């Protein structure tokens, strides 16, 4: 079952920036690159560090952990660089008017 959740206003996530949200028992990370929004689990699967403290590689669409330097694909959540080994869950995120909507699948 899919559930759409209004997460925030589009303007709340700056271009090139990341923002952590806790919603419905989930810690998620939203990344904005121009008019595209990506949403993945917020914690590194290797060190359990919060990914919003890391950095984004906009050219390769990666989020990189500050503690282990592992990286994950923002589109799929799949690990790209070691020591990242396990994938992040990725969620559909899209701007609808002024709102950022995230779709959770149960």
C-alpha distances in whole Angstrom, upper triangle without the diagonal:
4,7,10,13,17,18,22,24,25,28,27,27,30,31,31,30,27,26,24,21,20,17,14,16,16,19,19,21,22,24,26,28,30,27,24,22,20,18,18,19,22,24,26,25,29,31,28,29,28,27,28,31,32,32,30,32,31,33,31,28,28,27,30,31,34,35,34,34,31,29,26,24,23,21,20,20,23,26,29,32,33,33,29,28,24,21,19,16,16,13,14,16,18,21,20,24,25,22,20,16,14,10,8,6,5
4,7,10,13,15,18,21,21,25,24,23,27,27,28,26,24,23,21,19,18,15,13,16,15,18,16,19,18,21,22,25,26,23,21,18,17,15,16,17,20,22,25,24,28,30,27,28,26,25,25,29,29,29,28,29,28,30,28,25,25,25,28,29,32,33,33,32,30,27,24,22,20,18,18,18,21,25,27,30,32,32,28,27,23,20,18,14,13,11,10,13,14,17,17,20,21,18,16,12,10,6,6,4,6
4,6,10,12,15,18,19,22,21,21,25,26,26,25,22,21,19,16,16,12,11,14,13,16,15,17,17,20,21,24,25,22,20,17,17,15,16,16,19,22,24,25,28,29,26,27,25,24,24,28,28,29,27,29,28,30,29,25,26,25,28,28,31,32,33,32,30,28,24,23,21,19,19,19,23,26,28,31,33,32,29,28,25,22,19,15,14,11,11,12,13,15,15,18,19,15,14,10,8,5,5,6,8
4,7,9,12,14,15,19,18,18,22,23,24,22,20,18,18,15,15,12,11,15,14,16,14,16,15,18,18,21,22,19,17,15,15,13,15,16,19,22,25,25,29,30,27,27,24,23,23,26,27,27,25,27,26,29,27,24,24,24,27,28,30,32,32,32,30,27,24,22,19,18,19,19,23,26,28,31,33,33,29,29,26,22,19,16,14,10,9,9,10,12,11,14,15,12,10,6,6,4,6,9,11
4,6,9,12,13,17,15,16,20,21,22,20,18,16,15,12,12,9,9,13,12,14,12,14,13,16,17,20,21,19,17,14,14,12,14,15,17,20,23,24,28,28,25,25,22,21,21,24,25,25,24,27,25,28,27,24,24,23,26,26,29,30,31,31,29,27,24,23,19,19,20,20,23,26,28,31,32,32,28,29,26,23,19,16,15,11,11,10,11,12,11,14,14,10,8,5,5,6,8,11,13
4,6,8,10,13,12,13,17,19,21,19,17,15,14,12,13,10,12,15,14,15,13,14,13,15,16,19,19,17,16,13,14,13,16,17,18,21,24,26,29,29,26,26,22,22,20,24,25,25,23,26,25,28,27,24,24,23,26,27,29,31,32,31,30,27,25,23,20,20,21,21,25,27,29,32,33,33,30,31,28,25,21,18,16,13,12,10,10,10,9,11,10,6,6,5,7,9,11,15,17
4,7,9,12,10,11,14,16,18,16,13,11,11,8,10,8,11,13,12,12,10,11,10,13,13,17,18,16,15,12,13,11,13,14,14,18,21,23,27,26,23,22,19,18,16,20,21,21,20,23,22,26,25,21,22,20,23,23,25,27,28,28,27,24,22,21,18,18,20,19,23,25,27,29,31,30,27,28,25,22,19,17,15,12,12,9,10,10,11,13,11,7,6,6,6,10,11,15,17
4,6,8,7,8,12,14,16,14,13,10,11,9,12,11,14,16,15,14,13,12,10,13,13,16,17,15,15,12,14,13,15,17,16,20,23,25,28,28,25,23,20,19,16,20,21,21,20,23,22,25,26,22,22,21,23,24,25,28,29,28,28,25,24,23,19,20,22,21,25,27,29,30,32,32,29,30,28,25,21,20,18,15,14,11,11,10,11,11,9,6,5,8,9,13,15,19,21
4,5,5,8,11,13,16,14,14,12,14,13,15,15,18,20,19,18,16,15,12,13,12,15,15,13,14,12,14,14,18,19,19,23,25,28,31,30,28,26,22,21,18,21,23,22,21,23,22,25,26,22,23,22,25,26,27,30,31,30,30,27,25,24,20,21,23,23,27,29,30,32,34,34,31,33,30,27,24,22,20,17,16,12,11,9,9,9,6,4,6,9,12,15,18,21,24
4,5,6,8,10,13,12,12,11,14,14,17,17,20,22,20,18,16,14,11,11,9,12,11,10,11,9,12,13,17,19,19,22,25,27,30,30,27,25,22,20,17,21,21,20,18,21,18,22,23,19,21,20,23,24,26,29,30,28,28,25,23,22,18,19,21,22,25,27,28,30,32,32,29,31,29,26,23,21,18,16,14,11,9,7,9,8,6,5,5,9,12,15,18,22,25
4,5,6,9,12,11,12,11,14,15,18,18,22,24,22,20,17,15,12,12,10,12,11,11,13,12,15,16,19,21,20,23,26,29,31,30,28,26,22,20,17,20,21,20,18,21,19,22,24,20,22,20,23,25,25,28,30,29,29,26,25,23,20,21,24,24,27,29,29,31,33,33,31,33,31,28,25,24,21,19,18,14,13,10,12,11,8,9,9,13,15,19,21,25,28
4,6,10,12,10,10,8,11,11,15,16,19,21,19,17,15,13,10,11,10,13,13,13,14,12,14,14,17,18,17,20,23,26,28,28,25,23,19,18,15,17,19,18,17,20,19,22,23,20,21,19,21,22,23,26,28,26,27,24,23,22,19,20,23,22,26,27,28,29,31,31,29,31,29,26,23,22,20,18,17,14,13,12,14,13,10,9,9,13,14,18,20,24,26
4,7,8,6,7,6,10,11,15,16,19,21,18,16,13,10,8,7,6,10,10,11,11,9,11,12,14,16,15,18,20,24,26,25,23,21,17,15,12,15,16,15,14,16,15,19,20,16,17,15,18,19,20,23,25,23,23,21,20,19,15,17,20,19,23,24,24,26,28,28,25,28,26,23,20,20,17,16,16,12,12,11,14,14,12,11,9,12,13,17,19,23,25
4,6,5,7,9,12,14,18,20,23,24,21,19,16,13,10,9,7,9,9,10,11,11,13,14,17,19,17,20,22,25,27,26,25,22,18,16,13,15,16,14,13,15,14,17,19,16,17,16,18,19,20,23,25,23,24,21,20,20,16,18,22,21,24,25,25,26,28,29,26,29,28,25,22,22,20,19,18,15,14,13,16,16,13,14,12,16,17,20,22,26,29
4,5,9,11,15,17,20,22,25,26,23,21,17,14,11,8,5,5,5,8,9,9,12,14,17,19,18,21,22,25,27,27,25,23,20,17,14,16,16,13,11,13,11,14,16,14,15,15,17,19,20,24,25,22,23,20,19,18,15,17,20,20,23,23,23,24,27,28,25,28,27,25,22,22,19,19,18,15,14,13,16,16,15,15,13,17,17,21,23,26,29
4,7,10,14,17,20,22,25,26,23,20,17,13,10,7,5,5,7,10,10,10,11,13,15,18,16,19,20,23,24,24,23,20,17,14,12,14,13,10,8,9,8,11,13,11,12,11,14,16,17,20,21,19,19,17,16,15,13,15,18,18,20,21,20,21,24,24,22,25,25,22,20,21,18,18,18,15,16,15,19,20,18,18,15,18,18,21,23,26,29
4,7,10,13,17,19,23,23,20,17,14,10,8,6,6,7,10,12,11,10,11,12,14,16,14,16,17,21,22,22,20,18,14,12,9,11,11,9,8,11,10,14,15,13,12,11,13,14,15,19,20,18,19,16,16,16,13,16,18,17,20,20,20,21,23,24,21,24,24,21,19,19,17,17,17,15,15,15,19,20,17,17,14,17,17,20,22,25,28
4,7,10,14,16,19,19,16,13,10,7,6,4,7,9,12,14,12,10,9,10,11,12,10,13,14,18,20,19,17,15,11,9,6,9,9,8,8,12,12,15,16,13,12,9,12,13,14,17,18,17,17,15,14,14,12,14,17,15,18,18,19,20,22,22,19,22,21,19,16,16,15,15,16,13,15,15,19,20,18,16,13,16,15,18,19,22,24
4,7,10,13,16,16,14,11,8,6,5,7,9,12,15,15,14,11,11,10,11,11,9,12,15,18,20,19,17,14,11,9,6,10,11,11,12,15,15,19,19,16,15,12,14,14,15,18,20,19,19,17,16,17,14,16,18,16,20,20,21,22,24,23,21,23,22,19,16,16,15,14,15,13,15,15,18,19,17,15,12,14,13,17,17,21,23
4,7,10,13,13,10,7,6,5,6,9,12,15,18,18,17,13,12,10,10,9,7,10,13,16,18,17,14,12,9,8,6,10,12,13,14,17,18,21,21,17,16,13,14,14,15,17,19,19,18,17,16,17,14,17,18,16,19,19,21,22,23,22,20,22,20,18,14,14,14,14,15,14,16,17,20,21,19,16,13,15,13,16,16,19,21
4,6,10,10,8,6,5,6,8,11,14,17,20,19,18,14,13,10,11,10,8,11,15,17,20,19,16,15,11,12,10,13,15,17,17,20,21,24,23,20,19,16,18,17,18,20,22,22,21,20,18,19,16,18,19,17,20,21,23,25,26,25,22,23,21,19,15,14,14,13,15,13,15,16,18,20,18,15,12,13,11,14,14,17,18
4,7,7,6,5,6,9,11,15,17,21,23,23,21,17,16,12,12,10,9,12,15,17,20,19,15,15,12,13,13,15,18,19,20,23,24,27,26,23,21,18,20,19,20,21,23,23,23,21,20,21,18,20,20,18,21,22,25,26,27,25,23,24,21,19,16,14,15,14,16,15,18,19,20,22,20,17,15,14,12,14,13,16,17
4,5,5,7,8,11,12,16,18,22,24,23,21,17,16,12,13,11,11,14,18,19,22,22,18,18,15,16,16,19,21,22,22,25,25,29,27,24,23,20,22,21,23,24,26,26,25,23,21,22,19,20,20,19,22,24,26,28,29,28,24,25,22,20,16,14,15,13,15,14,16,18,19,21,19,15,13,12,10,12,10,13,14
4,6,9,10,14,15,19,21,25,27,25,23,19,18,14,14,13,14,16,19,20,23,23,19,20,18,19,19,22,24,25,25,28,28,31,30,26,25,23,25,24,26,27,28,28,27,25,23,23,21,22,21,20,23,25,28,29,30,29,26,26,22,20,17,15,15,13,15,15,18,20,20,23,21,18,16,14,12,12,10,12,11
4,7,10,13,16,19,22,26,28,27,25,21,19,15,14,11,12,13,17,17,21,20,16,18,16,17,18,20,22,24,24,27,28,31,29,26,24,22,23,22,24,24,25,26,25,24,22,23,21,22,21,19,22,23,26,28,28,26,23,23,20,19,16,14,15,14,17,17,20,22,23,26,24,21,18,17,14,14,11,13,12
4,6,10,12,16,19,22,25,24,21,18,15,12,10,8,9,10,14,14,18,18,14,15,13,14,15,17,19,21,21,24,24,27,26,22,21,18,20,19,21,21,22,23,21,20,18,19,17,18,18,15,18,20,23,24,25,23,20,20,17,15,12,11,12,11,14,15,18,20,22,24,23,19,16,15,12,12,10,12,12
4,7,10,13,17,20,23,23,20,16,14,10,9,6,5,8,11,13,16,15,12,12,9,10,11,14,15,17,18,21,22,25,23,20,18,15,17,15,17,18,19,20,19,18,16,17,15,17,17,14,17,18,21,22,22,21,18,19,16,15,11,11,12,12,15,15,18,20,22,24,22,19,16,15,13,14,12,15,15
4,7,10,13,16,19,19,16,13,10,7,6,4,4,8,11,13,16,16,13,13,10,9,9,13,14,15,15,18,18,22,20,17,15,13,15,14,17,18,19,19,17,16,14,15,12,14,14,12,15,16,19,20,21,21,17,19,16,14,10,9,9,9,12,11,14,16,19,21,20,17,13,13,10,12,11,14,15
4,7,10,13,16,16,14,10,8,6,5,6,5,8,11,13,16,16,13,12,9,7,7,11,11,12,11,15,15,18,17,14,12,10,12,12,15,16,17,17,16,14,12,13,10,12,13,11,15,15,17,19,20,20,17,18,16,14,10,10,10,10,12,11,14,15,18,20,19,16,13,13,11,13,13,16,18
4,7,10,13,13,10,7,6,5,7,9,8,12,14,17,19,19,17,16,12,10,9,12,13,12,11,14,13,17,16,13,12,10,13,14,17,19,20,19,18,15,13,13,9,11,13,12,16,17,18,20,22,22,19,21,19,16,13,12,10,9,10,8,11,12,15,17,15,13,10,11,9,12,13,17,19
4,7,10,10,8,6,5,6,9,11,11,14,15,18,20,20,18,17,13,11,9,12,12,10,8,11,10,13,13,10,10,9,12,14,16,19,19,18,17,14,12,12,8,10,13,12,16,17,17,19,21,22,19,21,20,17,14,14,12,12,12,10,11,12,16,18,16,15,11,13,12,15,16,19,22
4,6,7,6,5,6,9,12,15,14,17,19,21,24,24,22,20,17,14,12,15,14,12,10,12,9,13,14,10,12,11,15,17,19,22,23,20,20,17,15,14,10,12,15,15,18,19,19,21,24,25,22,24,23,20,17,17,14,14,13,10,10,11,14,15,14,13,11,13,13,16,18,21,24
4,6,5,6,8,12,14,17,17,20,20,23,25,25,24,22,19,16,14,17,16,13,9,10,7,10,11,9,11,12,15,18,19,23,23,20,20,17,15,14,11,12,15,16,18,19,19,21,24,25,22,25,24,21,19,19,16,16,15,12,12,12,16,17,16,16,14,16,16,19,21,24,27
4,6,8,11,14,17,21,20,23,24,27,29,29,28,26,23,20,18,20,19,16,13,13,10,12,14,12,15,16,19,22,23,26,27,24,24,21,19,17,14,15,18,19,22,23,22,24,28,29,26,28,28,24,22,22,19,18,16,14,12,12,15,15,15,15,14,16,17,20,23,25,29
4,7,10,13,17,20,21,24,25,27,30,30,29,27,24,21,19,22,21,18,15,16,13,15,16,14,16,17,21,23,25,28,29,26,26,22,20,18,14,14,18,19,22,24,23,26,29,30,27,29,28,24,22,21,18,16,14,11,9,8,11,12,12,13,11,13,15,17,21,23,27
4,7,10,13,17,18,21,22,24,27,27,26,24,22,18,17,20,19,17,13,14,11,13,14,11,13,14,18,21,23,26,26,24,23,19,17,14,11,10,14,15,18,20,20,23,26,27,24,26,24,21,18,18,14,13,11,9,7,8,12,14,14,13,11,12,13,15,18,20,24
4,7,10,14,14,18,19,21,24,25,23,22,18,16,15,18,17,15,13,14,12,14,14,11,13,13,16,19,21,24,24,22,21,18,15,13,9,9,13,13,17,19,19,22,25,25,22,24,22,18,16,15,11,10,8,6,6,8,11,14,13,12,8,10,10,12,15,17,21
4,7,10,12,15,16,18,21,21,20,19,16,13,13,16,15,14,11,13,11,14,13,9,10,10,14,16,19,21,21,19,18,14,12,10,6,7,9,10,13,15,16,19,21,22,19,20,18,15,12,11,8,7,7,6,8,11,14,17,16,14,11,11,9,11,13,15,19
4,7,9,12,14,15,19,19,17,17,14,12,12,15,15,14,13,15,14,17,16,12,12,11,14,15,18,20,20,19,17,15,12,11,7,8,10,9,13,15,16,19,21,21,18,19,16,13,10,9,6,5,7,6,9,12,15,18,17,14,11,10,8,9,10,13,16
4,6,9,10,12,15,16,14,14,12,10,11,14,14,14,13,15,15,18,16,12,11,9,12,13,16,18,18,17,15,12,9,9,7,8,8,6,10,12,14,16,18,18,14,15,13,10,6,6,4,6,9,9,13,16,19,22,21,18,14,13,10,11,11,13,15
4,6,8,9,13,14,11,11,9,9,10,13,13,15,14,17,18,20,18,15,13,11,13,12,15,16,16,16,14,13,10,12,10,12,11,8,11,12,15,17,18,17,13,14,11,9,5,6,7,8,12,13,16,19,21,24,23,20,16,16,12,13,12,13,15
4,7,9,12,12,9,8,6,6,7,10,11,12,13,16,17,20,19,16,13,10,11,10,13,14,14,15,14,12,11,13,11,14,14,11,13,14,16,17,18,17,14,15,13,12,8,9,10,11,14,14,18,20,23,25,23,20,17,17,14,16,14,17,18
4,6,9,8,5,6,5,6,8,10,10,13,14,17,19,22,20,17,14,11,11,9,11,11,12,13,12,12,11,14,13,16,15,11,13,13,15,16,15,14,11,13,11,11,8,10,12,14,18,18,21,23,26,29,27,24,21,21,18,19,17,19,19
4,5,6,5,5,6,6,10,10,10,12,14,16,18,20,18,16,13,10,9,6,9,9,9,10,8,9,9,12,13,16,15,11,12,10,13,12,12,10,8,10,9,9,8,11,13,16,19,20,23,26,29,31,30,27,23,23,20,21,20,21,22
4,6,6,8,10,10,14,14,13,16,17,18,21,22,20,18,15,12,12,10,13,11,10,12,9,10,10,13,14,17,15,11,11,9,12,12,11,9,7,7,6,7,7,11,13,16,20,21,25,28,30,33,32,29,25,25,21,22,20,20,21
4,6,8,11,11,15,15,14,16,17,19,22,23,21,19,16,14,12,9,11,9,7,10,8,10,11,15,17,19,17,14,13,10,13,11,9,7,6,7,8,10,11,14,17,20,23,25,28,31,34,36,35,32,29,28,25,25,23,24,24
4,5,9,10,13,13,12,15,17,19,23,24,22,21,17,14,12,9,10,7,7,10,9,12,13,17,18,21,20,16,16,13,15,14,12,9,9,11,11,13,13,16,19,22,25,25,29,31,34,37,35,32,29,29,26,26,25,26,26
4,6,9,12,12,12,15,17,20,22,25,22,21,17,14,13,9,11,9,10,12,11,13,14,17,17,20,19,15,16,14,17,16,14,12,11,12,12,13,12,14,17,19,23,23,26,29,32,34,32,29,26,26,23,24,22,23,23
4,6,9,8,9,12,15,18,20,23,21,19,16,12,11,7,8,7,9,11,11,12,13,17,17,20,19,16,17,15,17,16,15,13,12,14,14,14,13,16,17,20,23,23,26,28,31,33,31,28,25,25,23,24,22,24,25
4,6,6,8,11,13,16,19,22,20,18,15,11,10,8,9,9,11,12,12,13,13,16,15,18,18,15,17,16,17,17,17,15,14,16,15,15,12,14,16,17,20,20,23,24,27,29,27,24,21,22,19,21,20,22,23
4,5,5,8,9,13,15,18,16,14,11,7,7,5,7,9,10,10,10,10,10,13,12,15,16,12,14,13,15,14,15,14,12,15,14,13,11,13,14,16,18,17,20,22,25,27,25,23,20,20,18,20,19,22,23
4,5,7,9,13,14,18,17,15,12,9,9,8,9,11,13,13,13,12,13,14,13,16,17,15,17,16,17,17,18,18,16,19,18,16,14,15,15,16,18,17,19,20,24,25,23,21,18,19,18,20,20,23,24
4,7,10,13,16,19,18,16,14,10,9,7,6,9,12,11,13,13,14,17,15,19,20,17,19,18,18,17,18,17,16,19,19,18,16,18,18,20,22,21,23,24,27,28,26,24,21,23,21,24,24,26,28
4,7,10,13,16,15,14,11,7,6,5,4,8,10,8,10,10,12,14,13,17,18,15,17,15,15,14,15,15,14,17,17,17,15,18,17,19,21,20,23,24,27,29,27,25,22,24,22,24,24,26,28
4,7,9,12,12,11,8,6,5,7,7,11,12,9,11,9,11,13,12,16,17,15,16,15,14,14,16,16,15,18,19,17,16,18,17,19,21,19,21,22,26,27,25,24,21,23,21,24,24,27,29
4,6,9,9,7,6,5,6,9,10,14,14,11,12,9,10,10,9,13,15,13,15,14,13,13,16,17,15,18,18,17,15,17,15,17,18,17,19,20,24,25,24,22,19,21,20,22,23,25,28
4,6,6,6,5,6,7,11,12,16,15,12,12,9,10,10,10,12,15,14,15,14,12,12,15,17,15,18,19,17,16,18,17,19,19,19,20,21,25,27,26,25,22,23,22,24,25,27,29
4,6,5,7,9,11,14,16,19,19,16,15,12,12,11,9,12,15,15,16,16,14,15,19,20,18,21,21,19,18,19,17,18,18,17,18,19,23,24,23,23,20,21,21,23,24,26,29
4,6,8,11,13,16,18,21,20,17,16,13,13,11,11,13,15,16,16,16,14,15,19,21,19,21,22,20,19,21,19,20,20,19,20,21,25,26,26,25,23,24,23,25,27,28,31
4,6,9,11,15,17,20,18,15,14,10,10,8,9,10,12,13,13,13,10,12,15,18,16,18,19,17,16,18,16,18,19,19,20,22,25,27,27,26,23,24,22,24,25,26,29
4,7,10,14,16,19,18,15,13,10,8,6,5,7,10,10,11,12,10,13,16,18,15,17,17,15,14,15,13,15,15,15,16,18,22,24,24,23,19,20,19,20,21,23,26
4,6,10,13,15,14,11,10,6,5,5,5,8,10,9,10,9,8,10,13,14,12,14,15,12,12,14,12,15,16,16,18,20,24,26,25,24,20,21,19,20,21,23,25
4,7,10,12,12,9,8,6,6,7,6,10,11,9,11,10,10,10,13,13,11,14,14,12,11,13,12,15,16,16,18,20,24,26,25,23,20,20,18,20,20,22,24
4,6,9,8,6,6,4,7,9,10,14,14,12,12,10,10,9,11,11,9,13,14,13,12,15,15,18,20,20,22,24,28,30,28,26,23,24,22,23,23,25,27
4,6,6,5,6,6,9,12,13,16,16,13,14,11,12,10,11,10,9,13,13,13,12,16,16,19,21,21,24,26,29,31,30,28,24,25,23,24,24,25,27
4,6,6,8,10,12,15,16,20,20,17,17,15,15,13,13,12,12,16,17,17,16,19,20,22,25,24,26,28,32,33,31,29,26,27,25,27,27,28,30
4,6,8,11,14,17,18,22,21,18,18,15,16,13,12,11,11,14,16,17,16,20,21,24,26,26,29,31,34,36,34,32,29,30,27,29,28,29,30
4,5,9,12,15,17,20,20,16,16,12,13,10,8,7,8,11,13,15,15,19,20,23,26,26,29,31,35,37,35,33,30,30,28,29,28,29,30
4,6,10,13,15,18,18,15,15,11,11,8,8,8,8,12,14,15,15,19,19,22,25,25,28,30,33,35,34,32,28,29,27,28,27,29,30
4,7,11,13,16,15,12,11,8,7,5,5,5,5,8,11,11,12,16,17,20,22,23,26,28,32,34,33,31,27,28,25,26,25,26,27
4,7,9,12,12,9,9,6,5,5,7,8,6,9,11,10,10,14,14,17,19,20,23,25,29,31,30,28,24,25,22,23,23,24,26
4,6,9,8,6,5,4,5,7,10,10,7,9,9,7,7,10,10,14,16,17,20,23,26,29,28,26,22,22,19,20,19,20,22
4,6,6,5,5,6,6,9,12,14,11,12,12,9,9,11,9,12,14,15,17,20,24,26,26,24,20,20,18,18,18,19,22
4,6,6,8,10,10,13,16,17,13,15,14,10,9,10,8,10,11,11,14,17,20,23,22,20,17,17,14,15,16,17,20
4,6,8,11,12,15,18,19,16,16,15,11,10,10,7,9,9,10,13,16,19,22,22,20,16,16,14,14,15,16,19
4,5,9,10,14,16,17,14,14,12,8,8,8,6,9,10,12,15,19,21,25,25,23,19,18,15,14,14,15,17
4,7,9,12,14,14,11,11,9,5,4,6,5,9,11,13,17,20,23,26,26,23,19,18,15,15,14,15,17
4,6,10,11,12,9,8,7,5,6,8,9,13,15,17,20,23,26,29,29,27,23,22,19,18,18,18,19
4,6,8,9,5,6,6,5,8,11,12,15,18,20,23,26,29,32,31,29,25,25,21,21,21,21,22
4,7,9,7,8,10,9,11,14,14,18,20,21,24,27,30,33,32,30,27,26,24,24,23,24,26
4,6,6,8,11,11,13,17,17,21,23,24,27,29,33,35,34,33,29,29,26,27,26,27,28
3,5,7,10,12,14,18,19,23,25,26,29,32,35,38,37,35,31,31,28,28,27,28,29
4,6,9,12,14,17,19,23,26,27,30,33,36,39,37,35,31,31,28,29,27,28,28
4,6,8,10,14,15,19,22,23,26,29,32,35,34,32,28,28,24,25,23,24,25
4,7,10,13,15,19,22,24,27,30,33,36,36,33,29,28,25,25,23,23,23
4,7,10,12,16,19,21,25,28,31,34,33,31,27,26,22,21,20,19,20
4,6,9,12,16,18,21,25,27,30,30,27,23,22,19,18,16,16,17
4,6,10,13,15,18,22,24,27,27,24,20,19,15,15,14,14,15
4,7,10,13,16,20,22,25,25,22,18,16,13,12,10,10,12
4,7,9,13,16,19,22,22,19,15,14,10,10,9,10,13
4,6,10,13,15,19,19,16,12,10,7,6,6,8,11
4,7,10,12,16,16,14,10,8,6,5,8,9,13
4,7,10,13,13,10,7,6,4,7,9,12,16
4,6,10,10,8,6,5,7,9,12,15,19
4,6,7,6,5,6,9,12,15,18,21
4,6,5,6,7,10,12,16,19,22
4,6,8,10,13,16,19,22,25
4,7,10,13,16,20,23,26
4,6,10,13,16,19,22
4,7,10,13,17,20
4,7,10,13,16
4,7,10,13
4,7,10
4,7
4
